[in-house]
Amino acid sequence: MQLIPTAEVKEGMCLAREVRDDRGRILLARGQRMTDSVMGRLNRFRVERVYIRDGYGEESPELLRAEMKLHCEEVLRDSFKSFHEEAKKKRYALDAHAMQSLTESVIAALMSNRDPLVMLLDVSTASDRLLNHSVSATILAILLGKALRVSPDMLNHLGTAMMFHDIGFMFIPEEISGKTGTLTPSEVKTLKSHVTLGAAHLVRASMVNKIAGNIVLHHHEMMDGTGYPDCVKGESMSQLCRIAAVAEVYDSLTSPRPYAAPVMPDVAISYLLKNAGTLFAREVVTSLCHIVALYPTGTAVQLNTGETGVVLTNRPQSPFRPALRLMTDYRGKTLTPTPVYDLARDGMRYIVRSALTLSELATPNARTIKDQAIDSVHLLC
Ligand SMILES: [Fe+2]
């Protein structure tokens, strides 16, 4: 399958993955053929990209069934809403039972999984960043905890904390949390207060215990003491907080944010690796490298030879060398037919750049957008 911009969709093409709206409802089913009216629907709902069938790599393994992810988002949406309404009335008595059982079912689903690589590339129309980020960062943190042999009890605390870790943003005015331009020092201070606000409200509402509350409070601490709110240094940071910090940054970098476009998984991983041991716990970053797919199926890539292709399959044992379908030669000329090429069998070719689509790969300023995203990562994740 290929991920292509909606503007490049042509009549007769077939959807490789369903398209959902911002409430998670299916707009177009997998297998839907493109017609004039279907393409009009994509535009009306402002769907930017879709997965199109091309006969290759259609069956990439699912990390968490779409229904499960949707269920998580529904429970979280209701929880966030009632939490916010209750807090406005200065009431802090909420039933944490629904969240607890939700966390337990996500952990059970992930533990029984046969370890497929995480291929979280958000192509939905979802506008609720907080909701998507909460679920995706929870999934990553649980997988990291599993890889690092965190005990079942602690994994539960970690999962619950991550579902709520950014809930403090609900108490921050939207003109600041959604601002796309440069932030003033006072706005930065307000944004950073989401950790203290979130932890204080959650503990008061008995939604989390002390261990989970501590994770919420410290998910922006850095190993060298440059994080916030308490500038906790590595040796004083719990393993759960170290995991939370890495899951938080990885998902923030690879997700759409008001002030920056998402970066590709390989760019996010190289940023984390570059800062492993200084900002981030080395063992957690190393585990992440085995959990996420550097080049998810459908990603467009450029090779050192100048050729371009689309990723077909990933293998955990050779994360840098997926199998591809070559699309253009070294001069940029479209290949017909398009040969399948396995990088794991060729020591001479390697990937130098990735993008969501082939057209994005050809955009000269794509790299600048990514750099901006990395610059602001410590402020707003
Ligand atoms: Fe945060």
Boltz pocket constraint, residues with backbone or C-beta under 6 A from the ligand:
constraints:
  - pocket:
      binder: B
      contacts: [[A, 165], [A, 166], [A, 194], [A, 219], [A, 220], [A, 248], [A, 380], [A, 381]]
      max_distance: 6.0
